[in-house]
Amino acid sequence: MQNFKTARERFLPQENPINYPIMQSFGILRLIESLSWHTLCPIILLVIHNGGVMMGIEGESMTNSLDDFIKEIQNQINEETMEAYGQVVFERWLRPRYVGVMENPDGYGHVAGSCGDRMEIFLRFEDDHVKEATFRTDGCGSSLVCGSFAAELALGKKPDELAEISGETILEALGGLPEEDRHCALLAAETLQEALDNYMKKQRRKK
């Protein structure tokens, strides 16, 4: 488990990761490929401009120019991500909730999806209801969002209610996903059911 790291842990500066959502993307190459031509043109021109300017700039001025360039790309990606995925998914992508590892969970699930993304979900029960739920994933932004919603949906639920949470339940909660990303909701739901199954097995052994 020591080598299992989230994309945020691997790529984002930990002191203030929320300022660098571009690095925790929905697949940065796919996003760039999906950018419309009217969006790409200004970016290409900006690259050419910055490349020429930077040839004669040193030190802080070069850093500021590069920062402005990165911010411009970030803004373009943010706009197209919101358009493609919707406000709910976009906001949760920027500020994911329930991310983290839980020590000695009552229920634990770990599933590797067909796409290569891996997800873990941790559950803690009190009076046969989920009191705490956390997750982590090394997958794309859609996996991050789906894992976050899976943990949120689990809170306060009894085992029989958890068993009813499916990929469709998660998709409904976040307002849907593009067809190529729907499998991330299925991965999150499968991981949650794995955590529930782990909890139920422990309960049976106690009897």
Summary of the structure (lengths in Angstrom):
residues: 207
radius of gyration: 20.0
end to end distance: 29.6
largest distance: 74.9
contacts: 639
relative contact order: 0.13
helix: 60%
strand: 12%
